[in-house]
Each structure stands twice: as C-alpha cells, then as structure tokens.
Amino acid sequence: MKASQLPHGARVLTLFRGRPQSLLSQAVVMASSFTILGSPVWLVALLYYFYNRTTWNTKKTCLFGGFLAYLMWPKRMNVRVWKLWGYFYNYFSIQVILDDANALQNLVAPYMVAEVPHGIFPFGQAMSLVGPLSTMVFDKLRTVTVAAAFYVPFVRDLLFGTDSILADKSSIVSALRRKQNLMIIPGGIGEMFYSDGKDEVALLNNRKSFIKLAIENGAAVVPIYIFGNSGTFNLIPGFKYLESVSRRLQISFTPFYGRFLLPFFPNLLPLLYVVGRPLRWKQTANPTQKEVNAAHALFVSSIATLYSRYRKIYNNGSWKRKALQII
C-alpha cells in the first residue's frame, strides 16, 4: 500500500517478512488450520476408527499412550512467540494502518481493543494475540471469549497460552482492575451469520455492556476495523435459523467452507487492521444510561468512519462497493 493512498496523518505498518503468500506459508496455514479448526472432526473420526477397526490390545495401548500424553502435555505454553504465526502473517499479508500516527503512543493500561467484524472464524482477532501485533502494536492482549471455546481441543491450549478470560462481567472487571489489556469482539457469535460476502455487517447497536465496563473502570476503548476478516471463510446460505440456537448455547453451528471449497482452509485474502483513535471517558462508578448511550454512539461512529475512510484502498479497491450495515 502506497503512502499516497493514506489519509493525512495516517501511518501504515507491514508486519510480515518474506514473499507475501508464499507456497510454504500456504502449506503451513492449511495444515495448521486443519489441525486446529478441524480437530472436532478428525479426532472423532480417529476415535471411531480405533474403536471399530482395532483389537482390544491396540485399544489399551492407545489409551495408555493418550493418558501419558495428557500428563506430559504442557498446561500452558508461550504461544505468542511461536514461529508458526509468521506463516499466518505472510499468508494473510497482514498490515496495520494507524488512522492517527500518534494515537497509540500514550496509550496506557488498562485499555480494551474492540475489533469488528467477527467473521466466521476470527482469524484477525486471533492474530492480535500473537506475533508482532501482540508486541509491536499492542501490549499482550488477553482475549474475552465464551466458555465453550475452552473445550475445543488445541483451541483451548492456544487460549490458555494467551491468558484468555471468560466473557463474563466479573472476569473482565478483575482484569481491568489489575491494569490488564483486553481484546473483545462486540458482534460475537451472532455476527458470524452475516458473513455472506455481500455488504459488511457489524452487530453493534445492542452491544453496550463493554462500553459501560470501560467507563466504570477507567479503560480506554480502541476501535479497530479488520478488512477481510469476514471473507476468510464463506457462509453456506440457508442456515440463518441456526443463529438463535448458536447464541443460546454459545457454540457456533455456522456451516461454512473456504479455499478449494474445503471447510477448514481459509481463503487467500489480505487482512488490513485499521486502528482508530482511542476513546476515553471520565471514570464513573455508576454511569447513567444516557452517558453509556452517548459513549456507545461515539464508538459506533468511529467504526463507521474507519470503514468509510479505508474501504476504497483495501485490496486494490475490492471493498469499495460494499456498504457497512450497523445493526
């Protein structure tokens, strides 16, 4: 991206090295995505195979080996610095635009990074927790996530390795009071069902609780729009009725596919993070609903402005005809 394309005062950061979207990066991302995202499928298939196609002695050996592996498996790993993420950065050609070049220089803990949109799988948000984004741009964010994610094999290890916390008020307040920085996805699971490749959709109008918590705990909110995040996978049409079930159970039942029409291989699409100016409010123990509404309106306006300002330059203008619907 050329500096001449940027609005006055903005600055671009390129956070990957080597040839963008190299064959090696593609191979590593596809293999690791299948291993991590596809674990509920291939693990069940593997267990079914061993149960039906192996002898009792083989079953006992595998169970014993699995038990030993469980005991020896590290309970917490420093996943933020894994070299694996470099391949993801190359695959998605990750770039960051600071809408105000100096906006983050005086940003002090605690703050909340609010990233839009969720996408079918939040690759953009995941990359915020690891690699250069977690050190060069932000200060080791802790993501706020639903309890169900901690039960997914391998995903739970990544969440533990990035000190993720549950998406409940007590956990968020505790982290903010300890001056820890959080990453939240306001649209949540519901927003996944709007990643249909048409207009961009941000599910924000009734998502005000994080703003209230920010005011109560004196935390700044950093609005971020991630261009391309909604296109890493494609939503299979006709399953909108599963949204209410997914929200109620806090588990996604979103049917999707990606590259080569396969379910766990993300599309080859660049991710562009546009970071807005941090929003700050006077700390108030019991803000009125009017104060919360005003602060929330400012956040929504910031997201809309970021999208409007940069959609024409994302991915050679491929997003310029897409409108942003805030619902």
C-alpha positions as CSV (number, residue, x, y, z in Angstrom):
1,M,0.0,0.0,0.0
2,K,1.4,3.4,-1.0
3,A,1.7,6.2,1.5
4,S,0.0,8.5,-1.1
5,Q,-3.2,6.4,-0.7
6,L,-3.5,7.1,3.0
7,P,-5.5,10.0,4.5
8,H,-3.4,12.8,6.0
9,G,-1.9,11.8,9.4
10,A,-2.3,8.0,9.0
11,R,0.6,5.6,9.1
12,V,0.9,2.0,7.7
13,L,2.8,-0.9,9.3
14,T,3.6,-4.1,7.5
15,L,4.1,-6.9,9.9
16,F,5.2,-9.9,7.8
17,R,8.6,-10.7,6.3
18,G,9.5,-12.6,3.1
19,R,7.5,-13.1,0.0
20,P,3.7,-12.5,0.7
21,Q,1.5,-15.6,0.5
22,S,4.5,-17.9,-0.3
23,L,3.8,-21.6,-1.1
24,L,5.4,-22.5,2.2
25,S,3.1,-20.2,4.1
26,Q,0.1,-21.6,2.3
27,A,1.0,-25.1,3.1
28,V,1.7,-24.4,6.8
29,V,-1.5,-22.4,7.2
30,M,-3.6,-25.1,5.6
31,A,-2.1,-27.9,7.7
32,S,-2.3,-26.0,11.0
33,S,-5.8,-24.7,10.3
34,F,-7.0,-28.3,9.6
35,T,-5.2,-29.5,12.8
36,I,-6.7,-26.8,15.0
37,L,-10.1,-25.9,13.5
38,G,-10.8,-29.4,12.2
39,S,-9.9,-31.2,15.5
40,P,-13.6,-31.8,16.5
41,V,-13.9,-33.7,13.1
42,W,-10.7,-35.6,12.7
43,L,-10.4,-36.5,16.4
44,V,-13.9,-38.0,16.4
45,A,-13.1,-39.9,13.1
46,L,-9.8,-41.2,14.6
47,L,-11.5,-42.4,17.7
48,Y,-14.3,-44.1,15.7
49,Y,-11.7,-45.8,13.6
50,F,-9.7,-47.2,16.6
51,Y,-12.9,-48.2,18.3
52,N,-14.2,-50.2,15.3
53,R,-11.1,-51.4,13.5
54,T,-8.5,-52.3,16.2
55,T,-8.0,-55.1,18.6
56,W,-8.5,-54.8,22.3
57,N,-4.7,-54.8,22.9
58,T,-4.3,-52.0,20.4
59,K,-7.1,-50.0,22.2
60,K,-5.3,-50.5,25.6
61,T,-2.0,-49.3,24.1
62,C,-3.6,-46.3,22.6
63,L,-5.5,-45.4,25.7
64,F,-2.3,-45.7,27.8
65,G,-0.3,-43.6,25.3
66,G,-3.1,-41.0,25.3
67,F,-3.1,-40.8,29.1
68,L,0.7,-40.4,29.2
69,A,0.5,-37.7,26.5
70,Y,-2.2,-35.9,28.6
71,L,0.0,-36.0,31.7
72,M,3.1,-34.7,29.8
73,W,1.3,-32.1,27.7
74,P,2.3,-28.6,29.0
75,K,-0.7,-27.0,30.6
76,R,0.4,-23.5,29.5
77,M,2.6,-22.7,26.5
78,N,4.1,-19.4,25.4
79,V,2.2,-19.5,22.1
80,R,2.6,-15.7,21.4
81,V,6.2,-16.2,20.1
82,W,5.7,-19.3,18.1
83,K,7.3,-19.1,14.6
84,L,4.1,-20.6,13.3
85,W,2.4,-17.2,13.3
86,G,4.9,-15.8,10.9
87,Y,3.4,-18.1,8.2
88,F,0.0,-16.8,9.0
89,Y,1.2,-13.2,8.8
90,N,2.6,-13.9,5.4
91,Y,-0.5,-15.9,4.2
92,F,-2.8,-13.0,5.1
93,S,-0.3,-10.3,4.2
94,I,-1.1,-8.5,7.4
95,Q,-0.9,-4.8,7.5
96,V,-1.9,-2.2,10.1
97,I,-3.0,1.4,9.5
98,L,-2.9,3.8,12.4
99,D,-5.6,6.3,11.5
100,D,-3.7,8.7,13.7
101,A,0.0,8.0,13.5
102,N,0.5,9.1,17.2
103,A,-2.7,7.7,18.6
104,L,-1.2,4.7,20.4
105,Q,1.9,6.4,21.7
106,N,0.4,7.5,25.0
107,L,-2.0,4.6,25.4
108,V,-1.7,3.2,29.0
109,A,-3.2,0.2,30.7
110,P,-5.9,-0.8,31.1
111,Y,-7.5,-0.5,27.7
112,M,-9.9,-2.5,25.6
113,V,-9.4,-3.3,21.9
114,A,-12.7,-3.7,20.2
115,E,-12.4,-5.4,16.9
116,V,-15.0,-5.6,14.2
117,P,-16.2,-7.8,12.4
118,H,-16.1,-11.3,14.0
119,G,-16.0,-13.3,10.7
120,I,-16.9,-16.9,10.6
121,F,-13.6,-17.7,12.3
122,P,-11.9,-14.7,13.9
123,F,-8.5,-15.0,12.3
124,G,-8.0,-11.3,12.6
125,Q,-8.7,-11.3,16.3
126,A,-6.5,-14.4,16.8
127,M,-3.6,-12.7,15.2
128,S,-4.0,-9.7,17.5
129,L,-2.9,-12.0,20.4
130,V,0.3,-13.5,18.8
131,G,3.3,-12.4,16.8
132,P,4.2,-8.8,16.0
133,L,0.7,-7.4,16.6
134,S,0.9,-8.5,20.3
135,T,4.2,-6.7,20.8
136,M,4.7,-4.0,18.2
137,V,1.2,-2.6,18.2
138,F,-0.5,-3.8,21.4
139,D,0.7,-4.9,24.8
140,K,0.0,-8.7,25.2
141,L,-3.8,-8.5,24.9
142,R,-6.0,-11.0,26.8
143,T,-9.0,-12.0,24.7
144,V,-12.5,-12.3,26.2
145,T,-14.2,-15.5,24.9
146,V,-17.1,-17.8,25.6
147,A,-16.6,-20.8,27.8
148,A,-17.4,-23.3,25.0
149,A,-14.1,-22.4,23.3
150,F,-12.1,-23.7,26.2
151,Y,-13.5,-27.2,25.5
152,V,-12.3,-27.4,21.8
153,P,-9.0,-29.5,21.5
154,F,-6.0,-27.4,20.7
155,V,-8.0,-24.2,20.6
156,R,-8.1,-24.4,24.4
157,D,-4.3,-24.6,24.5
158,L,-4.0,-21.5,22.4
159,L,-6.4,-19.7,24.7
160,F,-4.6,-20.7,27.8
161,G,-1.3,-19.7,26.2
162,T,-2.6,-16.2,25.6
163,D,-4.2,-15.8,29.1
164,S,-7.7,-15.6,27.7
165,I,-10.6,-15.0,30.1
166,L,-14.2,-15.8,30.2
167,A,-16.7,-13.4,28.7
168,D,-18.4,-12.5,32.0
169,K,-18.5,-9.3,34.0
170,S,-16.5,-10.5,37.0
171,S,-13.6,-11.7,34.8
172,I,-13.5,-8.5,32.8
173,V,-13.7,-6.2,35.8
174,S,-11.0,-8.3,37.6
175,A,-8.6,-8.0,34.6
176,L,-9.2,-4.2,34.2
177,R,-8.6,-3.6,37.8
178,R,-5.3,-5.3,37.5
179,K,-4.3,-3.0,34.7
180,Q,-4.5,-5.7,32.0
181,N,-5.4,-5.0,28.4
182,L,-8.3,-6.9,26.8
183,M,-9.4,-7.7,23.3
184,I,-13.2,-8.1,22.7
185,I,-15.3,-8.8,19.7
186,P,-18.6,-6.9,20.2
187,G,-20.5,-8.7,17.5
188,G,-19.9,-12.1,19.0
189,I,-21.3,-15.4,17.6
190,G,-24.4,-13.6,16.1
191,E,-22.2,-11.6,13.8
192,M,-20.8,-14.9,12.2
193,F,-24.2,-15.4,10.4
194,Y,-23.8,-12.1,8.5
195,S,-20.5,-13.1,6.8
196,D,-22.2,-13.8,3.5
197,G,-19.9,-11.9,1.1
198,K,-22.3,-9.2,0.4
199,D,-22.4,-6.0,2.5
200,E,-20.3,-5.8,5.6
201,V,-22.4,-6.1,8.8
202,A,-21.4,-5.0,12.3
203,L,-23.7,-6.2,15.1
204,L,-23.3,-3.3,17.5
205,N,-26.5,-1.5,18.2
206,N,-27.4,-3.5,21.3
207,R,-23.8,-4.3,22.4
208,K,-23.2,-1.6,25.1
209,S,-22.1,-3.6,28.1
210,F,-18.4,-3.4,27.3
211,I,-18.7,0.4,27.0
212,K,-20.3,0.6,30.4
213,L,-17.5,-1.5,31.9
214,A,-14.9,0.7,30.2
215,I,-16.4,3.8,31.8
216,E,-16.8,2.2,35.2
217,N,-13.1,1.0,35.2
218,G,-11.4,4.0,33.5
219,A,-10.4,2.0,30.5
220,A,-9.9,3.4,27.0
221,V,-11.6,1.7,24.1
222,V,-9.6,1.3,20.8
223,P,-11.9,0.8,17.8
224,I,-10.5,-1.4,15.1
225,Y,-11.9,-2.5,11.8
226,I,-10.4,-5.6,10.2
227,F,-10.9,-5.6,6.5
228,G,-11.0,-9.1,5.0
229,N,-11.9,-10.8,8.3
230,S,-15.4,-11.5,7.1
231,G,-14.1,-13.2,3.9
232,T,-11.6,-15.7,5.3
233,F,-14.4,-18.3,5.1
234,N,-17.7,-18.4,3.1
235,L,-21.1,-18.8,4.7
236,I,-23.3,-21.6,3.3
237,P,-26.7,-19.9,2.7
238,G,-29.9,-21.2,4.1
239,F,-28.9,-21.8,7.7
240,K,-29.8,-18.4,9.3
241,Y,-32.2,-20.2,11.6
242,L,-29.2,-21.6,13.5
243,E,-28.3,-18.2,14.8
244,S,-30.6,-18.2,17.7
245,V,-29.5,-21.7,18.7
246,S,-25.9,-20.8,18.5
247,R,-26.4,-17.6,20.6
248,R,-28.3,-19.5,23.2
249,L,-25.8,-22.3,23.6
250,Q,-22.8,-20.0,22.9
251,I,-21.5,-22.6,20.4
252,S,-21.3,-21.8,16.7
253,F,-23.2,-24.1,14.3
254,T,-22.3,-22.0,11.3
255,P,-21.9,-24.1,8.2
256,F,-19.0,-22.7,6.1
257,Y,-16.3,-23.5,3.5
258,G,-13.1,-21.9,2.5
259,R,-10.4,-22.3,-0.2
260,F,-10.9,-25.1,-2.7
261,L,-14.4,-25.4,-1.3
262,L,-13.0,-27.1,1.8
263,P,-14.2,-26.3,5.3
264,F,-11.0,-25.6,7.2
265,F,-8.7,-23.9,4.7
266,P,-9.1,-20.1,4.9
267,N,-9.4,-18.1,1.7
268,L,-6.3,-16.3,0.5
269,L,-7.3,-12.8,1.4
270,P,-5.2,-10.0,3.0
271,L,-6.1,-8.7,6.4
272,L,-5.9,-5.0,7.0
273,Y,-6.3,-3.6,10.5
274,V,-7.4,0.0,10.7
275,V,-6.8,1.3,14.2
276,G,-8.8,4.3,15.3
277,R,-8.0,6.9,17.9
278,P,-8.5,5.5,21.4
279,L,-11.8,6.7,23.0
280,R,-11.7,7.9,26.6
281,W,-14.3,8.9,29.1
282,K,-14.3,10.2,32.6
283,Q,-14.3,7.2,35.0
284,T,-17.7,7.0,36.7
285,A,-18.7,4.2,39.1
286,N,-22.3,4.3,38.1
287,P,-22.8,5.9,34.7
288,T,-26.3,6.7,33.6
289,Q,-27.9,5.1,30.6
290,K,-27.7,8.4,28.8
291,E,-23.9,8.5,29.4
292,V,-23.5,4.9,28.2
293,N,-25.6,5.6,25.1
294,A,-23.5,8.7,24.2
295,A,-20.2,6.8,24.7
296,H,-21.5,3.8,22.6
297,A,-22.7,6.2,19.8
298,L,-19.2,7.6,19.7
299,F,-17.7,4.1,19.3
300,V,-20.2,3.1,16.6
301,S,-19.4,6.4,14.8
302,S,-15.7,5.7,15.0
303,I,-16.1,2.2,13.4
304,A,-18.3,3.6,10.6
305,T,-15.8,6.4,9.9
306,L,-12.9,3.9,9.8
307,Y,-14.8,1.7,7.3
308,S,-15.8,4.6,5.1
309,R,-12.3,6.1,5.1
310,Y,-10.4,3.0,4.1
311,R,-12.7,0.7,2.2
312,K,-11.7,2.2,-1.2
313,I,-8.0,1.4,-0.7
314,Y,-8.3,-2.1,0.8
315,N,-7.2,-4.9,-1.5
316,N,-6.9,-2.7,-4.6
317,G,-10.4,-1.3,-4.1
318,S,-12.2,-4.7,-3.9
319,W,-14.3,-3.5,-1.0
320,K,-15.2,0.0,-2.2
321,R,-18.7,-1.1,-3.4
322,K,-19.5,-2.8,-0.1
323,A,-21.6,-0.8,2.4
324,L,-21.3,-1.3,6.1
325,Q,-24.6,-2.1,7.8
326,I,-24.6,-1.5,11.6
327,I,-27.5,-3.3,13.2
